[in-house]
Amino acid sequence: MLNKQATLPVAFLQAIQTTLLRYQSTRDHEQDLYFSSARNLARAQFQLADEELSRRLWQDVAERELDVDRILNLMYGCWFQEDREAMQEADAAYSANRVAGGLPPSQVGIFEHC
């Protein structure tokens, strides 16, 4: 019985440490959201050719008010959407161009991008 009580605080501390190590900044979370959306859309449109799934995914982009141009850049600016490094490079280049050009993010309704 004493061993169970002694290991409980250790397990609790390990759980806290693991949780703290998994902290994700807001910027990283936003980037993951864009990468995931671009990855899912690329798969639905280019690999599966699933019109209904593509429509639902674009609707999700519109509902989340994501920057459509940024997603399109990730879809067409990377050969492999599974390559996180390539996605980060394409996203950084897009962000730099947008800031340099002083352009606001585009948030259009569903299918207006077509």
TORDOGU-292133 format. One line per 5 residues: their letters; for each residue x, y, z of N, C-alpha, C. Coordinates in pm, 1 decimal. Atoms other than C-alpha are relative to their C-alpha. Layout:
% residues N
A	X Y Z X Y Z X Y Z; ... $
***
This chain:
% residues 114
MLNKQ	81.6 -119.9 0.0 0.0 0.0 0.0 85.6 125.7 0.0; -88.5 -115.0 -8.2 282.5 236.2 81.6 64.8 29.3 -135.4; -60.9 -18.9 130.9 441.1 180.0 -260.2 -93.5 71.1 -97.2; 96.5 -65.7 87.7 123.4 282.3 -441.8 -7.4 148.5 29.7; 8.2 -140.8 -38.1 105.1 606.2 -247.0 128.1 73.6 -35.8 $
ATLPV	-128.1 -63.4 31.4 474.0 676.6 -304.7 15.4 22.2 -149.8; -14.1 -15.0 144.8 449.0 624.9 -681.4 -101.2 97.2 -58.8; 101.5 -91.9 50.6 139.4 842.3 -720.4 56.5 139.2 -26.7; -56.5 -132.1 29.4 324.9 1175.6 -683.0 99.7 -3.0 -115.7; -96.5 11.0 109.3 597.0 1054.2 -919.9 -73.5 -5.9 -133.5 $
AFLQA	78.8 10.2 122.9 340.5 958.2 -1183.4 -64.8 133.9 -33.1; 61.6 -130.9 19.8 165.9 1292.3 -1134.1 101.8 99.4 -55.9; -105.3 -90.4 47.3 492.7 1483.0 -1181.2 40.9 -32.8 -143.2; -33.4 39.4 137.0 572.6 1283.5 -1494.7 -108.5 45.3 -96.8; 110.8 -44.6 84.7 227.7 1362.6 -1635.5 6.5 150.4 -22.5 $
IQTTL	-11.4 -145.5 13.2 274.3 1733.6 -1567.0 116.2 35.4 -91.5; -117.2 -27.6 81.9 620.6 1730.6 -1722.9 -29.1 -29.4 -146.5; 34.5 35.4 136.9 492.5 1555.5 -2034.4 -94.0 102.9 -59.7; 94.4 -100.7 47.8 206.7 1804.1 -2065.7 71.2 131.3 -28.0; -72.6 -124.9 19.9 438.4 2100.3 -2025.7 91.0 -7.1 -121.5 $
LRYQS	-87.9 14.7 115.0 674.5 1963.8 -2287.6 -76.9 2.1 -131.2; 82.1 0.9 120.5 386.2 1940.9 -2534.8 -65.1 134.7 -28.0; 59.2 -131.6 22.3 301.2 2311.0 -2513.3 23.8 42.8 -144.2; -10.1 -45.6 137.5 233.4 2456.0 -2855.5 -43.2 145.8 -5.1; 31.4 -142.1 7.0 243.6 2827.7 -2923.8 -120.0 22.0 -91.8 $
TRDHE	115.1 -34.6 83.7 -52.4 2999.7 -3086.5 39.7 0.9 -147.0; -48.7 -6.2 138.1 154.5 3059.6 -3400.1 15.9 -140.8 -57.7; -18.1 137.6 46.3 248.7 2690.9 -3425.9 -134.2 -70.5 -18.0; 133.0 60.7 10.6 -111.2 2586.0 -3363.7 -70.0 48.9 -127.2; 61.3 -55.7 121.1 -232.9 2820.8 -3639.1 64.4 -59.8 -124.3 $
QDLYF	-70.0 56.6 114.6 34.0 2693.6 -3876.4 -41.8 -145.3 -21.4; 45.2 138.6 11.5 -65.8 2333.5 -3802.4 -140.5 -8.6 -58.7; 135.7 -4.0 53.8 -426.5 2423.4 -3879.3 3.2 21.8 -151.6; -13.3 -25.8 143.5 -328.4 2565.6 -4219.4 61.9 -119.6 -72.0; -65.1 115.1 62.3 -97.6 2271.6 -4294.2 -96.9 -116.5 -11.8 $
SSARN	96.9 109.1 0.2 -367.2 2021.9 -4202.6 -108.2 23.4 -105.5; 102.8 -32.4 99.5 -628.5 2199.8 -4414.8 54.1 -18.4 -141.1; -60.2 12.6 133.2 -394.3 2220.7 -4715.1 26.2 -146.4 -34.2; -29.9 142.0 20.1 -289.3 1857.9 -4673.3 -128.3 -77.4 -32.2; 127.2 69.4 21.9 -649.7 1734.8 -4650.4 -62.0 37.6 -133.6 $
LARAQ	55.0 -44.4 128.3 -761.3 1944.7 -4946.7 78.8 -57.6 -117.4; -82.4 55.9 107.7 -468.4 1831.2 -5161.5 -31.9 -147.7 -20.1; 32.1 143.2 10.1 -547.0 1469.7 -5082.9 -138.3 -19.9 -62.3; 136.9 14.2 51.1 -920.0 1511.5 -5149.2 -8.3 36.0 -148.0; 11.1 -47.2 137.9 -871.1 1700.4 -5474.0 93.1 -72.7 -96.1 $
FQLAD	-98.6 53.0 93.7 -554.0 1555.3 -5625.1 10.6 -151.8 2.0; -16.8 145.1 -8.3 -537.8 1198.0 -5498.1 -132.5 -74.1 -11.2; 128.3 70.2 -2.4 -897.5 1100.1 -5432.4 -98.0 49.4 -105.9; 93.4 -63.5 93.7 -1069.5 1336.4 -5679.0 -142.8 -8.8 53.6; 128.6 9.5 -68.7 -1355.0 1344.3 -5427.7 -62.0 139.4 9.8 $
EELSR	62.2 -132.5 8.0 -1573.5 1642.3 -5513.0 -75.5 36.3 127.9; 77.8 -26.3 -122.0 -1799.8 1610.2 -5207.8 91.7 28.7 119.0; -94.9 -22.9 -108.9 -1509.5 1582.2 -4963.1 69.7 134.8 -17.4; -63.1 -129.9 27.6 -1338.1 1879.2 -5129.2 -93.8 113.7 36.8; 98.0 -104.0 -30.8 -1655.4 2083.5 -5098.3 -12.6 19.2 150.7 $
RLWQD	11.5 -9.0 -146.5 -1687.3 2001.4 -4727.0 125.2 60.8 62.5; -124.8 -55.6 -53.5 -1321.5 2081.3 -4663.1 11.0 149.3 -28.8; -0.1 -144.0 30.3 -1350.9 2417.8 -4841.7 -102.1 72.8 86.5; 99.6 -60.0 -89.4 -1663.5 2485.9 -4637.4 59.9 18.6 139.1; -67.5 -10.2 -129.7 -1459.3 2417.6 -4322.8 97.7 117.3 0.6 $
VAERE	-92.5 -113.8 12.4 -1196.6 2666.5 -4443.2 -77.2 130.9 11.8; 81.4 -122.0 -4.7 -1469.0 2927.8 -4494.7 -55.2 24.5 140.0; 56.0 -14.8 -134.9 -1627.1 2862.5 -4154.4 105.0 42.7 101.1; -108.8 -38.5 -91.4 -1291.5 2897.9 -3980.2 61.1 135.2 -37.2; -48.9 -128.8 50.4 -1228.0 3218.2 -4179.1 151.1 -2.4 -20.7 $
LDVDR	-142.2 13.6 29.5 -887.4 3093.1 -4290.8 33.6 74.9 -128.3; -49.6 -70.2 118.3 -678.9 3274.8 -4552.9 7.9 -99.8 -116.0; 9.5 92.8 112.3 -770.2 3097.6 -4876.6 127.8 2.4 -83.2; -122.9 -9.2 79.0 -463.7 3228.2 -5061.8 114.8 -75.0 66.4; -105.7 70.8 -73.4 -238.0 3087.9 -4791.6 -14.6 -150.8 -18.4 $
ILNLM	24.4 143.4 19.6 -399.2 2745.2 -4824.2 31.2 -41.0 -143.5; -30.4 30.3 139.9 -380.4 2755.1 -5203.3 150.6 -1.4 -23.8; -145.7 -2.4 12.2 -13.7 2849.5 -5176.4 61.4 -129.0 54.3; -51.7 124.6 -56.9 48.1 2548.1 -4953.1 -35.5 -120.5 -87.0; 41.6 110.8 85.4 -145.8 2320.4 -5187.0 81.7 -6.4 -128.9 $
YGCWF	-66.4 -3.7 129.6 23.7 2433.6 -5508.0 147.6 37.3 8.9; -138.9 -42.6 -15.3 352.8 2567.4 -5369.4 91.3 -108.6 53.3; -79.0 112.9 -52.1 466.9 2233.0 -5226.7 -27.7 -122.8 -84.9; 20.0 124.6 73.0 525.5 1914.8 -5417.3 -56.5 -107.7 90.9; 41.6 103.3 -94.4 472.4 1706.1 -5105.9 -53.0 65.5 126.6 $
QEDRE	60.5 -61.7 -117.8 228.5 1826.9 -4841.3 33.8 -74.8 128.4; -39.5 75.4 -119.4 354.0 1557.4 -4604.0 136.2 45.4 52.8; -132.5 -48.8 -39.5 696.3 1727.2 -4592.2 -16.3 131.3 76.5; 22.7 -117.5 -85.5 662.8 1967.1 -4298.2 99.5 112.4 -29.1; -101.7 -100.8 28.0 988.3 2144.5 -4380.1 -33.0 77.6 -127.7 $
AMQEA	36.9 -65.1 125.8 877.2 2216.2 -4737.2 -121.9 90.1 20.3; 118.7 -81.2 -29.0 542.2 2340.7 -4608.4 39.6 126.8 75.8; -44.1 -116.5 -76.7 717.2 2571.1 -4360.1 71.4 100.3 -89.4; -69.5 -89.3 92.8 940.5 2712.2 -4635.0 -99.4 73.0 -89.7; 100.4 -62.0 86.7 644.8 2774.5 -4866.3 -84.2 100.4 77.7 $
DAAYS	81.0 -89.3 -82.9 445.6 2930.6 -4582.5 77.9 125.9 37.0; -83.3 -116.0 -34.6 734.5 3156.4 -4479.1 15.9 92.5 -120.2; -13.2 -81.4 121.3 785.4 3273.4 -4838.8 -130.4 73.6 -29.3; 130.4 -62.5 22.5 412.8 3340.0 -4875.9 -22.7 115.0 97.9; 19.7 -103.7 -102.2 399.2 3534.4 -4548.3 88.8 120.5 -26.2 $
ANRVA	-91.7 -110.3 29.7 704.4 3741.4 -4644.1 -50.2 81.6 -118.9; 53.5 -70.7 117.2 552.8 3826.4 -4984.4 -125.0 79.4 34.7; 123.9 -68.1 -38.7 219.3 3917.2 -4828.2 32.0 125.0 80.6; -38.2 -115.0 -82.4 383.5 4146.4 -4570.8 68.2 105.6 -86.6; -71.9 -93.7 86.6 614.0 4302.5 -4833.2 -95.7 73.8 -92.8 $
GGLPP	97.4 -61.4 90.1 318.0 4367.6 -5061.2 -109.2 75.5 72.8; 102.8 -67.9 -78.9 101.0 4496.9 -4778.1 -140.0 -50.6 -26.7; 130.8 56.2 34.1 -180.0 4265.7 -4879.6 -64.3 -65.9 121.1; 70.0 67.9 -109.4 -443.0 4156.2 -4627.4 -31.8 -143.7 -40.4; 38.9 137.2 33.3 -534.6 3787.5 -4604.0 -135.1 -1.0 -70.7 $
SQVGI	128.4 7.4 69.2 -814.3 3687.0 -4836.5 -88.5 -101.5 69.6; 98.2 88.8 -60.7 -1121.5 3537.9 -4677.3 -124.3 7.0 -87.1; 111.4 -0.4 93.2 -1368.7 3448.7 -4944.2 -96.8 -110.1 35.9; 100.0 102.5 -22.6 -1683.7 3247.4 -4940.7 34.2 -127.1 -75.1; -24.6 129.7 59.5 -1696.9 2888.1 -5045.4 -13.7 6.6 -151.7 $
FEHC	-7.4 11.1 145.1 -1609.7 2825.2 -5411.8 28.7 131.2 -71.9; -36.8 -123.6 68.2 -1524.7 3189.2 -5481.3 143.1 -6.4 -49.3; -139.6 13.6 40.3 -1164.4 3076.5 -5517.1 13.8 -70.5 -134.4; -7.2 77.1 124.7 -1248.7 2864.3 -5824.7 -7.7 89.5 -121.6 $
***
